[in-house]
Amino acid sequence: MNKAGWGKDFSWLFFAGALGILLGACSMQGSDQANQPPTSVTLSVEDPQGAGYAVAYQVGAGSWNVISPSPSNTFAFSLGRESRYGVAVLCHSEGLLQRGLLYVIHATNTELANPKVACSFVSSSNQGEVPYTLSLDLSQTGAQAGDLVLVQNRYAATITSPNNQQVFISAPEGTQDMLVVVARGSIPNIEILSAEVLRNVYVTSGGSRSYTLEPPLGTSNVAITGVPEGFSAEFISPADGPSVFYVGKNIGNGAFGIVGSGRGSGNFVYRQVRGFTQGDQYLLFSVYKNTSGNSRIFYFKGFIGGNISVTLPSPWGSGALSLDGLAHPQVSGLNQVGSALRGFALDLMGQAFWIRAFVTKGWLGGATTYKVPNLASTLTYTPFAMGEDVEAYAWAFFAPNTLDFNAVLTGLFPRFYKLSGLLSPTLDVAFVVAEGRYTVGGGTIQFP
């Protein structure tokens, strides 16, 4: 078994592969001049598939105004003496997930002066890839017949000959780095025996190259504390539970792969990567959920090695949130606290329409309620219908080093659809998520 289709026991490799384009520098956007808040806002819209969109903005608590289309996909407006603003982008249904999609962003000029929204994405997966063969001597790694060898978390082979094991892969032509991992066991009991970066692999169509892997390096410890009572690691796959990934310095053609799995525990080890160099990093990723599955905590932390420990933020309490059941609802109970709190989001998904609303901590100014604006007549869309069932997700964002909301807007939220531009050894961000469901016009609900 050498690539896609090796069965459900390897499904985590696909998810882990998605993490390879995941995250980026965690930084707050501010003013261009020290101590001078920006007096204008510039919105950028990504729409490489040409799905089409419409834009409106709001200054302070004023009325919403439509902005004319721009060939540059950027839209600027003045704030005057205001610090709070809103922008809304209606992405047409040809775009993401074949649904109409309304983004609403409410922020202050010091938190987010240049917001970005993605209406559609271009996937580079499998584009321009060619077949290539790696012949690996794994005899010094401790590998035995029956163990697994993984390349870039996309391709796996059951080891039959540790002295000469072939792995058939597909990769873009040209020079790139690749991570080779030797693993033992089956899910959930995966042990990483060895991890090594192959530098400057020159891929040609039908080509091959032989490598001898050196003895493995040691392991380091991971400790996750603050797991709430009744919560446990989500274990659809090891990548969904506590896991550590290696991410190479050259995003796009760099090495990537899982090097440690918590196997459902908050205390585990990860394998140090041989060949780790400046610009490389490790990424801790964990998901914990309650028994009913309607409350989750996501945690991402970048680091460059050694022992690592993190403490999870508190989840939403049972029934802590209320939603009034309208097509453009109001949510109450946004009372998460702490210096690391950066803002909230509400993700509403109906049969053919989707609303994603972001609101920063500064814009709320201590308020614990947020009302999704009704822009149906302003931007011309059909909102959720009376009697329609709508999935609701409320998010709270925590980042002690501040949070790049644009990375959230264009990738991390709401379901880690496209995660790019965030990767940094200083990355430290958590998402507390509550899930509910309501019927439009059916009255107020409490969740999670």
N, C-alpha and C positions, 0 to 999 in steps of 0.2 A: 504494500500500500504506500503510494508515494505522493498523492495529492488529494484534491477535493474528492469526497465520496468515500472516505475511509470509515464512515459510520458515526453514530451519535456520540461514541466515546471521545471523538476528536472534534466535536462541534465547538468546543471552547476555543479551538485554534482560530476559527473564523472570527469569533467575537474579539479575541485577543488581537487578531490582525487589524481589526478596525481601530483598535487603540493606537496603532502605529502612526495614525495621522491625527492623534487626539489633541494634544494640549499645547499651550504657549505662554509667553511671558505674562506674569500676573502684575499688572500695573494700572494705576488709576489715571485716567486722562484728566488733565487740568488745564490751566491757562498757559499761554505762550510766554507770558512775562511774569516774573516773580511777584506774588502778592496782588496780581491784577486779574480778577476773574474775567473770562471771555465775555464779550458783549454780544456775541452772535453764536449761532449753532449751525453746523453744516452736517446734513444727513447724507450718507452714501448708501446706495442700494446695489446689491449684487444680483444680477439676473442673467447669467451666461447662456441660459437656454432660451432667453427671449420670451418668457411666459407673459410678461407685461404686468404693469402695476400702476397704482395711483397713489398720490401722496397728499397729506394734509398736515398742518401744524397748529399749535396753540401756544400763546405766550401767557405765562402766568395762569390765571383762571379765565382767560378771555375766550372768545369764540374760536371755532376751528375754521381754518382757511385752506382751500385747495391750492397746491402749488402746480404750476404748469410743468409739463414733461421737460426733461433735460437730457440732451444727447450724452452728457458726461455722467449721468446717473448720480449727480450730486445736487443737493438742494440747500441753500443757505437762507437764513432769516435772522433779523435783528431781535435782541431781547430787550433793548432799551434799558430800563432800570430794573427789570425783573431778573430773578435768578432761576425761577422754575419754568419749565416748558413741557410740551408734549409733542410727539410726532406720531403719525399713523401711516402705515403702508399697507395697501390692499393688494396682495399678490393674486393674480388670476389663477383659475383652476388648472391651467395647463402645467403649472409648476409643481411644487413640492407635494408629493403624495396624491396628486390629482384632486385636490380640494381647494376651494377658495380659502385664502389665508389672510387674516387681518392681524398685523402687528400693531401694538400700541406701546409706546415708551413714554414714561413720565419720569423726569430726572431734573437735577439742577445743573447749572453750567459748570460748577466746580467738580461735580462727580463724573459728568459725561458731556463734553463739549462737541464731540464729533461722532454721533451714533452711527452704527452700521446695521443694515438689515439684509438678510439673504433670502431672496424669493425662489431661487433655483440654484442647483449645484451641478458641477461637471465632475463625474467620477473618472478617475484615472485608472481604476482597477482593470488589470489585464490588458491595458491598451499598449500595443506595440511590444508585447512580450514574446519571447522565443524560447524553445526548449533548450535545456542545458543540463549537464550531468556533473554532479560532484562525487568523486571517489574518495572516501574518507577512511583513514586509518585511525580507529578509535581505541586501539589496544591500551593506550596509556590513560584513558579516561575512567577505567573501571567498568566499561560496558560489557555486557554479556549477551549471548543470543537470547532473543525474546524482549530485550529492552527496546526503547524507541530512540530514534534520532530525528530531531526536528530542525528544519531550516526556515528561518524568518517567520516561524509560527504559522506558515502556510502549507508546508510540505512535510510529511512524516513517512518514515519507513520503519518497519519492524526489523531489528538488527538480526541478521543471519550469520554474518561473518565480521566480527569486530575489526579484523585486520584489513578488510577491504570491503567496505559497505558503500553501495551506490545509492544516491538519492537523486531522483529525476525531478527537476523543477522547471518553472517558467518564470522568466524575469526580463526586464527591458535590456536591450543590447547596450553594451558599454560597461564602464567601470563602476563598481559599487561594493559596499561592505555587506557582509552577511553574518548573522548569528547562528551558530550551530549549538544545539542543546541536546544532551543525552539525558533521558528520563527513564525512570523505572516505575512500574506499577500501573494501576488503572484508576480512573476517577472514582472516588475522590482522593485516593491515596497515591498521588503523584509525587515522586521524589526526584529532584533535579540533581543528577550526578556530576554534570560538567556543563560549562557554558563558555564558549570562546568565539571571538570575533575573527572572521576571515577578512582581511583588509584588501581592498583593490582587486576584487574578483572581476576579471574581464570576461563578460558574457558575450558569446557569439552564438548564432543559431546553430544548433546541433553540436556545439563545442562541449569540452569537458576539461576538468583539471583535478589533480590529486592533491590532497592535503593530509598531513599528519597532525592530529590534535595533541597538544601537550597535556601533562597532568593537570587536573582541576585545581583551582584555587579553593580557599576555605569558604565558610559560610558566615553570615552575620545575622543578628537577631532583629525581629520585628515584634513590637508590642502595641496592641490596640486596646485602649482602656476607655471607660465610660460607656460601655455597651449597655443600653437600657434594659431593665427587667422585661422579659417577654420577647426580646429581640434576639435574632440569631443571624449568622451570615447567610446571605442569599446564595444558594448553591445550585443554580441551574447549570453552572459550570465553574471550574476553578477561577476563571477570569471574572466571574460575577461575585465570588466571595473574596476574602482578602488575598491579594496577589501582588507580587512585585514584578515589574517589567524592566528590561533593559531597553533603552532607546538611544540609538547612535546619533552622532552629531550632525549627520547629513540627512535631514528630513527629506523623504522622497526616494533617495537611493541609499539610505543608511540601514544599519543592522537593527533588528528589533526582535524581541521575544520574551516569553515568560521565563523567569528565573527563580521563582519561589511561589508556593501556594500554601495558604493557611489551612486548607482542608477543613474549613469550617471553624477554625480556632482563631482567636485574636493574637496568639503567640506562636510564631513559626520562624523559620529561617529562610533566607534566600541565598543562592549561590553567587558568589562574586564572579564577575566576568573577566576571563583572561583577555587581555588586549584593551581593556578600558583605558580611555585617554581623555585629555582635556576636551570639553565640549560634549562628551557623553554624559548620560545620567541614568538614574533609576527612577521608577515611578511606582509608588504605592497606590493601589486602587482597591477600594472595598465597598461593599454594599451590605447593609444590615436591614432586616425587615421584621415587622411584628408577625404574630401568628396568623392574623387575618389577611396579611398582605396589603393592607391599605395605608401603611405608614412605613417610610423607608428613609435611610440615611446613606448618602453617597459621600465618599471621601477620596480626594486626590492629593497626593503629596509628592513633590519632586525632591530628589536628594542625590548626592554624588558618592555615597558609600557609607560603610560603617553601620552600627546599630541604629535603629530608628524607632521612635515611639510617637504615637498620636493619641489624642483624646477626642472622642466623638462629641458633637453638640447634642443637646437634648432634642428629642423628637416633638412633634405636635402631640399634645395631650388628646385623649379620646374625646371627640365632640368639641374640640377647642375652636373649630372654625364653623361659621354659618354662612350660607349662601342663599340669597332670597329667591332663587328659582326663575329669574327673568331671562330673557334672551340676551340682554346686556346686564349681567347681574352685579350685585354688590356683595363683596366678601367681607366678613367681620371676624375679628379675633387675631389680627396680625400683630400679635404681642410678643413675638420672639425677641429676646433681649441679648445684650452682650456687645462688647466693643468690636467684635469681629463681624457683627451683622452688617451686611451691605445693602440688602433690599429683598424684594419679594417678586413673585411672578404668579400669574394665574393662567393655566393652560386649559382651554375649553374645546372639546372635540365633539362635533355633531356628525350627522350622516354625510353631509357634503360641504361643511364649513368648519373653520377652525379659527379660534381667537387665541392669540398669545399676548398677554399684557404684562409689562415689566414696570415696576415702580421702585425707585431707590429710597433708601432710608432718609436721605435729605429731603426729597420731595414730600414724603409723608409728614415729616416734621413732628413725629410723635403720635400721629393719628394711627388708629388700629383698624380702620376700614378703608376700602378702596372700591370705587365704582367704575366699571368698564364703560367708557363713553359710547353712546349710540351714534355711530357715524354712518348709518345705513343710507341716509339721504345725502350726506356730504360726499361720500365716496362711491355711492351707488352699488350696494350689494344686498342680497337677501339674507337676513339674519336667521337664527334658529327659529323654527316654526313652533307654534303653540302645540303642546303635547309631544314634542320631540325629546328623545332621551339624549342627554349630553354628559360625557365624561368630564370630570373636573379634577385638576391637579393643582395644588397650591404648593409653591416652592419658597423656601427661605434660603438665602445665600450667605455663607459665612467665609470670610477670608481675612486672617489677621494681617496679611501684608497688602491689603486692599485688593480689589477685584477689577479686572479688565472686563467691563460689561460688554464690550464689543465681541470679545471671545465667546461670551455667553450668548449674545444675540445671534451670532452667525454660526455657532457650532454646538456649544455644550447643551443648550436648552432647546427643546424640552426633553428629548430622548437621546441625547448624544448622537445626533444624526450625522454631523460632520464636525470633527474635532481637530482643528488645525490652528496653528499660530499661537498656541498657549504654552508650549513646552518650555520649562525652565526649572533649574534646580531649586528655585525659590517658590515654586508653585505650592500653594497650601490652601485648598478650597474645599468646602463641604456644602452639601445640598440636603436640606431636610424637606421631605416631600410627603404630602398627604393626598390621598385619592378618595374621590367620592363620585356620585352619580345623581343627577337630578332630572326631573321632567319639567320642561319649560311651562310655566304657568301653574305648576303643581304645588307651589308653596315653598317655604324655607326648609332647607336641610342642614343638619349638622354632620361634620365629618372631621377627621377620619373615623 
